[in-house]
Amino acid sequence: MLFGSNKATAASKELKGKTQESIGKATGDPGDRLAGMAKQGEANVRNAVEDVKDATGLG
């Protein structure tokens, strides 16, 4: 596994989520908006897990 790949995955998911949320807002599609928000939430959790791993030396 490449160094930082989990954080890169989280960053990618966050960007996709922001994009999907914006599209949902622009088109008035609450499903897209909520799915985008969910992706952003998942990315935040992944980042938090990686931060804990880094802080404890487990990562």
CHARMM internal coordinates of N, CA and C (Angstrom, degrees):
IC EDIT
DIST 1 N 1 CA 1.4519
DIST 1 CA 1 C 1.5229
ANGL 1 N 1 CA 1 C 108.82
DIST 1 C 2 N 1.2765
ANGL 1 CA 1 C 2 N 116.29
DIHE 1 N 1 CA 1 C 2 N 137.12
DIST 2 N 2 CA 1.4509
ANGL 1 C 2 N 2 CA 120.97
DIHE 1 CA 1 C 2 N 2 CA 179.84
DIST 2 CA 2 C 1.5135
ANGL 2 N 2 CA 2 C 111.11
DIHE 1 C 2 N 2 CA 2 C -75.09
DIST 2 C 3 N 1.3200
ANGL 2 CA 2 C 3 N 116.05
DIHE 2 N 2 CA 2 C 3 N 145.51
DIST 3 N 3 CA 1.4561
ANGL 2 C 3 N 3 CA 121.20
DIHE 2 CA 2 C 3 N 3 CA 178.22
DIST 3 CA 3 C 1.5157
ANGL 3 N 3 CA 3 C 109.86
DIHE 2 C 3 N 3 CA 3 C -60.09
DIST 3 C 4 N 1.3184
ANGL 3 CA 3 C 4 N 115.44
DIHE 3 N 3 CA 3 C 4 N 129.84
DIST 4 N 4 CA 1.4530
ANGL 3 C 4 N 4 CA 120.04
DIHE 3 CA 3 C 4 N 4 CA 176.76
DIST 4 CA 4 C 1.5202
ANGL 4 N 4 CA 4 C 114.85
DIHE 3 C 4 N 4 CA 4 C 79.23
DIST 4 C 5 N 1.3184
ANGL 4 CA 4 C 5 N 117.27
DIHE 4 N 4 CA 4 C 5 N 4.91
DIST 5 N 5 CA 1.4624
ANGL 4 C 5 N 5 CA 118.42
DIHE 4 CA 4 C 5 N 5 CA -176.13
DIST 5 CA 5 C 1.5244
ANGL 5 N 5 CA 5 C 112.00
DIHE 4 C 5 N 5 CA 5 C -66.01
DIST 5 C 6 N 1.3371
ANGL 5 CA 5 C 6 N 117.96
DIHE 5 N 5 CA 5 C 6 N -31.41
DIST 6 N 6 CA 1.4646
ANGL 5 C 6 N 6 CA 119.54
DIHE 5 CA 5 C 6 N 6 CA 177.53
DIST 6 CA 6 C 1.5208
ANGL 6 N 6 CA 6 C 110.81
DIHE 5 C 6 N 6 CA 6 C -67.41
DIST 6 C 7 N 1.3234
ANGL 6 CA 6 C 7 N 116.55
DIHE 6 N 6 CA 6 C 7 N -38.23
DIST 7 N 7 CA 1.4672
ANGL 6 C 7 N 7 CA 119.67
DIHE 6 CA 6 C 7 N 7 CA 177.52
DIST 7 CA 7 C 1.5278
ANGL 7 N 7 CA 7 C 110.08
DIHE 6 C 7 N 7 CA 7 C -69.48
DIST 7 C 8 N 1.3165
ANGL 7 CA 7 C 8 N 116.55
DIHE 7 N 7 CA 7 C 8 N -35.82
DIST 8 N 8 CA 1.4639
ANGL 7 C 8 N 8 CA 119.80
DIHE 7 CA 7 C 8 N 8 CA 177.67
DIST 8 CA 8 C 1.5232
ANGL 8 N 8 CA 8 C 110.45
DIHE 7 C 8 N 8 CA 8 C -65.71
DIST 8 C 9 N 1.3276
ANGL 8 CA 8 C 9 N 116.06
DIHE 8 N 8 CA 8 C 9 N -39.85
DIST 9 N 9 CA 1.4615
ANGL 8 C 9 N 9 CA 120.21
DIHE 8 CA 8 C 9 N 9 CA 177.11
DIST 9 CA 9 C 1.5188
ANGL 9 N 9 CA 9 C 110.52
DIHE 8 C 9 N 9 CA 9 C -62.17
DIST 9 C 10 N 1.3279
ANGL 9 CA 9 C 10 N 116.14
DIHE 9 N 9 CA 9 C 10 N -42.63
DIST 10 N 10 CA 1.4666
ANGL 9 C 10 N 10 CA 120.45
DIHE 9 CA 9 C 10 N 10 CA 179.00
DIST 10 CA 10 C 1.5251
ANGL 10 N 10 CA 10 C 110.67
DIHE 9 C 10 N 10 CA 10 C -63.98
DIST 10 C 11 N 1.3229
ANGL 10 CA 10 C 11 N 116.75
DIHE 10 N 10 CA 10 C 11 N -41.74
DIST 11 N 11 CA 1.4684
ANGL 10 C 11 N 11 CA 120.43
DIHE 10 CA 10 C 11 N 11 CA 179.64
DIST 11 CA 11 C 1.5238
ANGL 11 N 11 CA 11 C 110.61
DIHE 10 C 11 N 11 CA 11 C -63.92
DIST 11 C 12 N 1.3265
ANGL 11 CA 11 C 12 N 115.90
DIHE 11 N 11 CA 11 C 12 N -40.31
DIST 12 N 12 CA 1.4599
ANGL 11 C 12 N 12 CA 120.33
DIHE 11 CA 11 C 12 N 12 CA 178.50
DIST 12 CA 12 C 1.5248
ANGL 12 N 12 CA 12 C 110.72
DIHE 11 C 12 N 12 CA 12 C -64.10
DIST 12 C 13 N 1.3253
ANGL 12 CA 12 C 13 N 116.42
DIHE 12 N 12 CA 12 C 13 N -44.07
DIST 13 N 13 CA 1.4612
ANGL 12 C 13 N 13 CA 120.36
DIHE 12 CA 12 C 13 N 13 CA 179.90
DIST 13 CA 13 C 1.5230
ANGL 13 N 13 CA 13 C 110.89
DIHE 12 C 13 N 13 CA 13 C -64.83
DIST 13 C 14 N 1.3342
ANGL 13 CA 13 C 14 N 116.60
DIHE 13 N 13 CA 13 C 14 N -37.32
DIST 14 N 14 CA 1.4658
ANGL 13 C 14 N 14 CA 119.87
DIHE 13 CA 13 C 14 N 14 CA 178.41
DIST 14 CA 14 C 1.5290
ANGL 14 N 14 CA 14 C 110.57
DIHE 13 C 14 N 14 CA 14 C -64.09
DIST 14 C 15 N 1.3303
ANGL 14 CA 14 C 15 N 116.44
DIHE 14 N 14 CA 14 C 15 N -43.55
DIST 15 N 15 CA 1.4620
ANGL 14 C 15 N 15 CA 120.31
DIHE 14 CA 14 C 15 N 15 CA 179.09
DIST 15 CA 15 C 1.5280
ANGL 15 N 15 CA 15 C 111.01
DIHE 14 C 15 N 15 CA 15 C -63.45
DIST 15 C 16 N 1.3293
ANGL 15 CA 15 C 16 N 116.28
DIHE 15 N 15 CA 15 C 16 N -43.37
DIST 16 N 16 CA 1.4654
ANGL 15 C 16 N 16 CA 119.77
DIHE 15 CA 15 C 16 N 16 CA 177.59
DIST 16 CA 16 C 1.5238
ANGL 16 N 16 CA 16 C 110.69
DIHE 15 C 16 N 16 CA 16 C -61.46
DIST 16 C 17 N 1.3271
ANGL 16 CA 16 C 17 N 115.72
DIHE 16 N 16 CA 16 C 17 N -40.08
DIST 17 N 17 CA 1.4568
ANGL 16 C 17 N 17 CA 119.99
DIHE 16 CA 16 C 17 N 17 CA 179.30
DIST 17 CA 17 C 1.5132
ANGL 17 N 17 CA 17 C 112.50
DIHE 16 C 17 N 17 CA 17 C -64.59
DIST 17 C 18 N 1.3320
ANGL 17 CA 17 C 18 N 116.03
DIHE 17 N 17 CA 17 C 18 N -43.20
DIST 18 N 18 CA 1.4668
ANGL 17 C 18 N 18 CA 119.96
DIHE 17 CA 17 C 18 N 18 CA 178.92
DIST 18 CA 18 C 1.5233
ANGL 18 N 18 CA 18 C 110.46
DIHE 17 C 18 N 18 CA 18 C -63.09
DIST 18 C 19 N 1.3245
ANGL 18 CA 18 C 19 N 115.67
DIHE 18 N 18 CA 18 C 19 N -41.17
DIST 19 N 19 CA 1.4623
ANGL 18 C 19 N 19 CA 120.45
DIHE 18 CA 18 C 19 N 19 CA 179.11
DIST 19 CA 19 C 1.5222
ANGL 19 N 19 CA 19 C 110.63
DIHE 18 C 19 N 19 CA 19 C -63.73
DIST 19 C 20 N 1.3323
ANGL 19 CA 19 C 20 N 116.03
DIHE 19 N 19 CA 19 C 20 N -47.41
DIST 20 N 20 CA 1.4603
ANGL 19 C 20 N 20 CA 119.79
DIHE 19 CA 19 C 20 N 20 CA -178.80
DIST 20 CA 20 C 1.5270
ANGL 20 N 20 CA 20 C 111.12
DIHE 19 C 20 N 20 CA 20 C -64.35
DIST 20 C 21 N 1.3282
ANGL 20 CA 20 C 21 N 116.99
DIHE 20 N 20 CA 20 C 21 N -39.72
DIST 21 N 21 CA 1.4669
ANGL 20 C 21 N 21 CA 120.07
DIHE 20 CA 20 C 21 N 21 CA 177.68
DIST 21 CA 21 C 1.5304
ANGL 21 N 21 CA 21 C 110.29
DIHE 20 C 21 N 21 CA 21 C -62.42
DIST 21 C 22 N 1.3335
ANGL 21 CA 21 C 22 N 116.89
DIHE 21 N 21 CA 21 C 22 N -43.37
DIST 22 N 22 CA 1.4679
ANGL 21 C 22 N 22 CA 120.96
DIHE 21 CA 21 C 22 N 22 CA 179.57
DIST 22 CA 22 C 1.5200
ANGL 22 N 22 CA 22 C 111.58
DIHE 21 C 22 N 22 CA 22 C -62.87
DIST 22 C 23 N 1.3181
ANGL 22 CA 22 C 23 N 116.24
DIHE 22 N 22 CA 22 C 23 N -41.46
DIST 23 N 23 CA 1.4642
ANGL 22 C 23 N 23 CA 120.13
DIHE 22 CA 22 C 23 N 23 CA 177.88
DIST 23 CA 23 C 1.5251
ANGL 23 N 23 CA 23 C 109.83
DIHE 22 C 23 N 23 CA 23 C -63.56
DIST 23 C 24 N 1.3212
ANGL 23 CA 23 C 24 N 116.25
DIHE 23 N 23 CA 23 C 24 N -42.32
DIST 24 N 24 CA 1.4616
ANGL 23 C 24 N 24 CA 120.13
DIHE 23 CA 23 C 24 N 24 CA 178.22
DIST 24 CA 24 C 1.5164
ANGL 24 N 24 CA 24 C 112.32
DIHE 23 C 24 N 24 CA 24 C -61.13
DIST 24 C 25 N 1.3346
ANGL 24 CA 24 C 25 N 115.98
DIHE 24 N 24 CA 24 C 25 N -40.87
DIST 25 N 25 CA 1.4674
ANGL 24 C 25 N 25 CA 119.77
DIHE 24 CA 24 C 25 N 25 CA 177.86
DIST 25 CA 25 C 1.5265
ANGL 25 N 25 CA 25 C 110.60
DIHE 24 C 25 N 25 CA 25 C -65.36
DIST 25 C 26 N 1.3355
ANGL 25 CA 25 C 26 N 116.28
DIHE 25 N 25 CA 25 C 26 N -43.36
DIST 26 N 26 CA 1.4630
ANGL 25 C 26 N 26 CA 120.93
DIHE 25 CA 25 C 26 N 26 CA -176.67
DIST 26 CA 26 C 1.5272
ANGL 26 N 26 CA 26 C 112.16
DIHE 25 C 26 N 26 CA 26 C -67.19
DIST 26 C 27 N 1.3310
ANGL 26 CA 26 C 27 N 116.55
DIHE 26 N 26 CA 26 C 27 N -35.66
DIST 27 N 27 CA 1.4615
ANGL 26 C 27 N 27 CA 120.13
DIHE 26 CA 26 C 27 N 27 CA -176.82
DIST 27 CA 27 C 1.5234
ANGL 27 N 27 CA 27 C 112.90
DIHE 26 C 27 N 27 CA 27 C -95.54
DIST 27 C 28 N 1.3346
ANGL 27 CA 27 C 28 N 116.13
DIHE 27 N 27 CA 27 C 28 N -6.64
DIST 28 N 28 CA 1.4559
ANGL 27 C 28 N 28 CA 119.53
DIHE 27 CA 27 C 28 N 28 CA -178.14
DIST 28 CA 28 C 1.5158
ANGL 28 N 28 CA 28 C 113.17
DIHE 27 C 28 N 28 CA 28 C 75.46
DIST 28 C 29 N 1.3332
ANGL 28 CA 28 C 29 N 116.71
DIHE 28 N 28 CA 28 C 29 N 22.07
DIST 29 N 29 CA 1.4642
ANGL 28 C 29 N 29 CA 121.64
DIHE 28 CA 28 C 29 N 29 CA -179.06
DIST 29 CA 29 C 1.5298
ANGL 29 N 29 CA 29 C 109.50
DIHE 28 C 29 N 29 CA 29 C -96.34
DIST 29 C 30 N 1.3338
ANGL 29 CA 29 C 30 N 117.71
DIHE 29 N 29 CA 29 C 30 N 103.59
DIST 30 N 30 CA 1.4609
ANGL 29 C 30 N 30 CA 119.41
DIHE 29 CA 29 C 30 N 30 CA -178.22
DIST 30 CA 30 C 1.5288
ANGL 30 N 30 CA 30 C 112.71
DIHE 29 C 30 N 30 CA 30 C -65.58
DIST 30 C 31 N 1.3259
ANGL 30 CA 30 C 31 N 117.50
DIHE 30 N 30 CA 30 C 31 N -27.38
DIST 31 N 31 CA 1.4632
ANGL 30 C 31 N 31 CA 120.69
DIHE 30 CA 30 C 31 N 31 CA 178.36
DIST 31 CA 31 C 1.5151
ANGL 31 N 31 CA 31 C 111.67
DIHE 30 C 31 N 31 CA 31 C -63.72
DIST 31 C 32 N 1.3264
ANGL 31 CA 31 C 32 N 116.59
DIHE 31 N 31 CA 31 C 32 N -46.76
DIST 32 N 32 CA 1.4644
ANGL 31 C 32 N 32 CA 120.34
DIHE 31 CA 31 C 32 N 32 CA 177.62
DIST 32 CA 32 C 1.5228
ANGL 32 N 32 CA 32 C 110.93
DIHE 31 C 32 N 32 CA 32 C -64.87
DIST 32 C 33 N 1.3193
ANGL 32 CA 32 C 33 N 116.09
DIHE 32 N 32 CA 32 C 33 N -41.28
DIST 33 N 33 CA 1.4631
ANGL 32 C 33 N 33 CA 119.96
DIHE 32 CA 32 C 33 N 33 CA -179.55
DIST 33 CA 33 C 1.5271
ANGL 33 N 33 CA 33 C 110.42
DIHE 32 C 33 N 33 CA 33 C -60.84
DIST 33 C 34 N 1.3272
ANGL 33 CA 33 C 34 N 116.81
DIHE 33 N 33 CA 33 C 34 N -47.10
DIST 34 N 34 CA 1.4611
ANGL 33 C 34 N 34 CA 120.63
DIHE 33 CA 33 C 34 N 34 CA -178.89
DIST 34 CA 34 C 1.5247
ANGL 34 N 34 CA 34 C 112.12
DIHE 33 C 34 N 34 CA 34 C -68.88
DIST 34 C 35 N 1.3277
ANGL 34 CA 34 C 35 N 117.20
DIHE 34 N 34 CA 34 C 35 N -38.42
DIST 35 N 35 CA 1.4618
ANGL 34 C 35 N 35 CA 119.95
DIHE 34 CA 34 C 35 N 35 CA 177.93
DIST 35 CA 35 C 1.5230
ANGL 35 N 35 CA 35 C 110.21
DIHE 34 C 35 N 35 CA 35 C -63.53
DIST 35 C 36 N 1.3136
ANGL 35 CA 35 C 36 N 116.78
DIHE 35 N 35 CA 35 C 36 N -39.39
DIST 36 N 36 CA 1.4593
ANGL 35 C 36 N 36 CA 120.88
DIHE 35 CA 35 C 36 N 36 CA 177.31
DIST 36 CA 36 C 1.5133
ANGL 36 N 36 CA 36 C 111.90
DIHE 35 C 36 N 36 CA 36 C -64.16
DIST 36 C 37 N 1.3211
ANGL 36 CA 36 C 37 N 115.98
DIHE 36 N 36 CA 36 C 37 N -41.24
DIST 37 N 37 CA 1.4621
ANGL 36 C 37 N 37 CA 120.04
DIHE 36 CA 36 C 37 N 37 CA 178.14
DIST 37 CA 37 C 1.5315
ANGL 37 N 37 CA 37 C 110.50
DIHE 36 C 37 N 37 CA 37 C -65.01
DIST 37 C 38 N 1.3287
ANGL 37 CA 37 C 38 N 116.87
DIHE 37 N 37 CA 37 C 38 N -37.62
DIST 38 N 38 CA 1.4638
ANGL 37 C 38 N 38 CA 121.00
DIHE 37 CA 37 C 38 N 38 CA 178.73
DIST 38 CA 38 C 1.5275
ANGL 38 N 38 CA 38 C 110.74
DIHE 37 C 38 N 38 CA 38 C -64.84
DIST 38 C 39 N 1.3314
ANGL 38 CA 38 C 39 N 116.93
DIHE 38 N 38 CA 38 C 39 N -41.64
DIST 39 N 39 CA 1.4663
ANGL 38 C 39 N 39 CA 120.25
DIHE 38 CA 38 C 39 N 39 CA 177.79
DIST 39 CA 39 C 1.5214
ANGL 39 N 39 CA 39 C 110.89
DIHE 38 C 39 N 39 CA 39 C -62.02
DIST 39 C 40 N 1.3241
ANGL 39 CA 39 C 40 N 116.39
DIHE 39 N 39 CA 39 C 40 N -39.88
DIST 40 N 40 CA 1.4625
ANGL 39 C 40 N 40 CA 120.00
DIHE 39 CA 39 C 40 N 40 CA 178.58
DIST 40 CA 40 C 1.5279
ANGL 40 N 40 CA 40 C 110.58
DIHE 39 C 40 N 40 CA 40 C -65.02
DIST 40 C 41 N 1.3197
ANGL 40 CA 40 C 41 N 116.42
DIHE 40 N 40 CA 40 C 41 N -39.56
DIST 41 N 41 CA 1.4607
ANGL 40 C 41 N 41 CA 120.25
DIHE 40 CA 40 C 41 N 41 CA 177.59
DIST 41 CA 41 C 1.5114
ANGL 41 N 41 CA 41 C 111.76
DIHE 40 C 41 N 41 CA 41 C -63.49
DIST 41 C 42 N 1.3264
ANGL 41 CA 41 C 42 N 116.53
DIHE 41 N 41 CA 41 C 42 N -42.46
DIST 42 N 42 CA 1.4659
ANGL 41 C 42 N 42 CA 120.53
DIHE 41 CA 41 C 42 N 42 CA 177.50
DIST 42 CA 42 C 1.5211
ANGL 42 N 42 CA 42 C 110.52
DIHE 41 C 42 N 42 CA 42 C -62.07
DIST 42 C 43 N 1.3155
ANGL 42 CA 42 C 43 N 116.74
DIHE 42 N 42 CA 42 C 43 N -41.01
DIST 43 N 43 CA 1.4649
ANGL 42 C 43 N 43 CA 120.74
DIHE 42 CA 42 C 43 N 43 CA 178.88
DIST 43 CA 43 C 1.5227
ANGL 43 N 43 CA 43 C 110.64
DIHE 42 C 43 N 43 CA 43 C -63.09
DIST 43 C 44 N 1.3155
ANGL 43 CA 43 C 44 N 117.17
DIHE 43 N 43 CA 43 C 44 N -39.88
DIST 44 N 44 CA 1.4655
ANGL 43 C 44 N 44 CA 120.60
DIHE 43 CA 43 C 44 N 44 CA 178.49
DIST 44 CA 44 C 1.5208
ANGL 44 N 44 CA 44 C 111.02
DIHE 43 C 44 N 44 CA 44 C -63.21
DIST 44 C 45 N 1.3279
ANGL 44 CA 44 C 45 N 117.18
DIHE 44 N 44 CA 44 C 45 N -40.40
DIST 45 N 45 CA 1.4623
ANGL 44 C 45 N 45 CA 120.78
DIHE 44 CA 44 C 45 N 45 CA 178.32
DIST 45 CA 45 C 1.5247
ANGL 45 N 45 CA 45 C 109.82
DIHE 44 C 45 N 45 CA 45 C -65.78
DIST 45 C 46 N 1.3219
ANGL 45 CA 45 C 46 N 117.42
DIHE 45 N 45 CA 45 C 46 N -44.41
DIST 46 N 46 CA 1.4725
ANGL 45 C 46 N 46 CA 120.31
DIHE 45 CA 45 C 46 N 46 CA 178.82
DIST 46 CA 46 C 1.5234
ANGL 46 N 46 CA 46 C 111.10
DIHE 45 C 46 N 46 CA 46 C -59.64
DIST 46 C 47 N 1.3261
ANGL 46 CA 46 C 47 N 116.67
DIHE 46 N 46 CA 46 C 47 N -42.49
DIST 47 N 47 CA 1.4634
ANGL 46 C 47 N 47 CA 120.13
DIHE 46 CA 46 C 47 N 47 CA 178.21
DIST 47 CA 47 C 1.5190
ANGL 47 N 47 CA 47 C 111.08
DIHE 46 C 47 N 47 CA 47 C -63.27
DIST 47 C 48 N 1.3218
ANGL 47 CA 47 C 48 N 117.19
DIHE 47 N 47 CA 47 C 48 N -41.35
DIST 48 N 48 CA 1.4645
ANGL 47 C 48 N 48 CA 120.82
DIHE 47 CA 47 C 48 N 48 CA 179.60
DIST 48 CA 48 C 1.5233
ANGL 48 N 48 CA 48 C 110.81
DIHE 47 C 48 N 48 CA 48 C -63.47
DIST 48 C 49 N 1.3199
ANGL 48 CA 48 C 49 N 117.18
DIHE 48 N 48 CA 48 C 49 N -41.35
DIST 49 N 49 CA 1.4682
ANGL 48 C 49 N 49 CA 121.08
DIHE 48 CA 48 C 49 N 49 CA 178.03
DIST 49 CA 49 C 1.5226
ANGL 49 N 49 CA 49 C 110.07
DIHE 48 C 49 N 49 CA 49 C -61.80
DIST 49 C 50 N 1.3192
ANGL 49 CA 49 C 50 N 116.66
DIHE 49 N 49 CA 49 C 50 N -44.76
DIST 50 N 50 CA 1.4640
ANGL 49 C 50 N 50 CA 120.13
DIHE 49 CA 49 C 50 N 50 CA 179.53
DIST 50 CA 50 C 1.5269
ANGL 50 N 50 CA 50 C 111.30
DIHE 49 C 50 N 50 CA 50 C -64.89
DIST 50 C 51 N 1.3245
ANGL 50 CA 50 C 51 N 117.62
DIHE 50 N 50 CA 50 C 51 N -37.10
DIST 51 N 51 CA 1.4624
ANGL 50 C 51 N 51 CA 120.82
DIHE 50 CA 50 C 51 N 51 CA 177.37
DIST 51 CA 51 C 1.5248
ANGL 51 N 51 CA 51 C 110.84
DIHE 50 C 51 N 51 CA 51 C -63.35
DIST 51 C 52 N 1.3358
ANGL 51 CA 51 C 52 N 116.62
DIHE 51 N 51 CA 51 C 52 N -40.82
DIST 52 N 52 CA 1.4682
ANGL 51 C 52 N 52 CA 120.43
DIHE 51 CA 51 C 52 N 52 CA 178.08
DIST 52 CA 52 C 1.5257
ANGL 52 N 52 CA 52 C 109.90
DIHE 51 C 52 N 52 CA 52 C -65.39
DIST 52 C 53 N 1.3237
ANGL 52 CA 52 C 53 N 116.82
DIHE 52 N 52 CA 52 C 53 N -43.59
DIST 53 N 53 CA 1.4684
ANGL 52 C 53 N 53 CA 120.15
DIHE 52 CA 52 C 53 N 53 CA 177.95
DIST 53 CA 53 C 1.5225
ANGL 53 N 53 CA 53 C 110.58
DIHE 52 C 53 N 53 CA 53 C -58.59
DIST 53 C 54 N 1.3261
ANGL 53 CA 53 C 54 N 116.32
DIHE 53 N 53 CA 53 C 54 N -44.65
DIST 54 N 54 CA 1.4653
ANGL 53 C 54 N 54 CA 120.62
DIHE 53 CA 53 C 54 N 54 CA 179.67
DIST 54 CA 54 C 1.5241
ANGL 54 N 54 CA 54 C 111.14
DIHE 53 C 54 N 54 CA 54 C -63.33
DIST 54 C 55 N 1.3175
ANGL 54 CA 54 C 55 N 116.78
DIHE 54 N 54 CA 54 C 55 N -42.48
DIST 55 N 55 CA 1.4632
ANGL 54 C 55 N 55 CA 121.37
DIHE 54 CA 54 C 55 N 55 CA -176.84
DIST 55 CA 55 C 1.5243
ANGL 55 N 55 CA 55 C 112.27
DIHE 54 C 55 N 55 CA 55 C -68.88
DIST 55 C 56 N 1.3248
ANGL 55 CA 55 C 56 N 116.55
DIHE 55 N 55 CA 55 C 56 N -31.00
DIST 56 N 56 CA 1.4633
ANGL 55 C 56 N 56 CA 120.17
DIHE 55 CA 55 C 56 N 56 CA -177.62
DIST 56 CA 56 C 1.5216
ANGL 56 N 56 CA 56 C 112.82
DIHE 55 C 56 N 56 CA 56 C -97.41
DIST 56 C 57 N 1.3145
ANGL 56 CA 56 C 57 N 116.92
DIHE 56 N 56 CA 56 C 57 N -4.88
DIST 57 N 57 CA 1.4585
ANGL 56 C 57 N 57 CA 120.47
DIHE 56 CA 56 C 57 N 57 CA -178.94
DIST 57 CA 57 C 1.5123
ANGL 57 N 57 CA 57 C 113.56
DIHE 56 C 57 N 57 CA 57 C 77.51
DIST 57 C 58 N 1.3160
ANGL 57 CA 57 C 58 N 117.85
DIHE 57 N 57 CA 57 C 58 N 14.63
DIST 58 N 58 CA 1.4606
ANGL 57 C 58 N 58 CA 121.64
DIHE 57 CA 57 C 58 N 58 CA -179.41
DIST 58 CA 58 C 1.5247
ANGL 58 N 58 CA 58 C 112.73
DIHE 57 C 58 N 58 CA 58 C -88.60
DIST 58 C 59 N 1.3023
ANGL 58 CA 58 C 59 N 115.97
DIHE 58 N 58 CA 58 C 59 N -10.51
DIST 59 N 59 CA 1.4551
ANGL 58 C 59 N 59 CA 119.39
DIHE 58 CA 58 C 59 N 59 CA -175.05
DIST 59 CA 59 C 1.4530
ANGL 59 N 59 CA 59 C 111.44
DIHE 58 C 59 N 59 CA 59 C -96.21
END
COOR INIT
IC SEED 1 N 1 CA 1 C
IC BUILD
